[in-house]
Amino acid sequence: MTTHRLLDELNNPHRPLPDIIYGISTGALPSPASTGLPSERWQWLAHLLTHPLWGMTAIVDGLDHVCAPVARLCQLTAHPIHPLNVRELWAAEQLPTTELIAAHSPHADGHWEVLNTALELITDGLDHCNGLETSAIEAVTSAFTAVITTQDPATARASITAAVEHWIHPTHTTTSSVSTQLGAAS
Amino acid sequence: MTPTMGSFDPVFTPPLDTPASEESAALILRTFESAWSVYGVLADTHGHVPVRDCYDRLWILVEVAGRLRSRRTFIHDHPHIGDSPDVYGLIDVDSRAVLHARDLIDAHGPLRVDPSHAPVLAPLRTGATDSAHLPTCTSVSFDVTRLDCPT
């Protein structure tokens, strides 16, 4: 089941976005970054947080200080050889993010959904460091829910479509933006 | 910020909306070795050096069992249920928000040390030792190459 099927659903204007996201969460529709090379998957997940057009930092204001460091850890995880203790770095983000999300509520301004996306990625990062398989479906559906919570339906559909297209056809002109901003993984 | 040796870079950060006379310099720590070298000089009586990472998040550097660790701070306007012991409390070494300072600097650095408002830097571990018998660390005698850098 390729992600092109998800793209077909997104290109159908009669298919409601909440139904599509529900389909991703149940496995009825394929989720971006759920399979493939870990390096490509973690790189796309970094973009899910900080891409300048459809990343969470572009969707919700005021959470760059959460999204940017977690995106940095996604990039470090995408590159398996480095001298850092990535598991410890992931773990250090968990408690502060858990504290932050307690101050927000779902279905309000998207902050809860974005913080939940970060928390799900932190969980996936820790699982990855422990040798477990992760799908990142929870993070992806939470991020897409943040999009439909904060944007009008047409804009939200365009944002999610852009994200899925980026997974199918990653453009190297934009993939370097986060690396440039945060520094390449060693 | 008297030490001038080592690989840290004192930079001049012009603050916004403040008169020029109140401008102050921040210390930028780009390597673990530079952080470890200034730690003994800058640590307060609790052994803490507050620093900010590249996302402006506040951490403290603290020596735990001979190693330089970094710990996220949890500062709120009002106490929250479940708050960790705060900056001036006991260090929770089991907290998941504790990192090796080297990992913090390499992943989220450089770190910025804002100038202290205290007129005199407090020496470390004043209670248990006789400070009169300790060598004075001055800008002349300070030599980062002679400091131990345990990992």
Interface residues (C-beta under 8 A of the other chain):
Chain A: D64 H65 A68 P69 R72 L73 L76 P83 L84 N85 E88 L89 A91 A92 Q94 L95 P96 E99 A102 S186
Chain B: D53 Y55 D56 R57 R72 F74 H80 G82 D83 S84 S95 R96 A97 V98 L99 H100 D103 D106 A107 H108
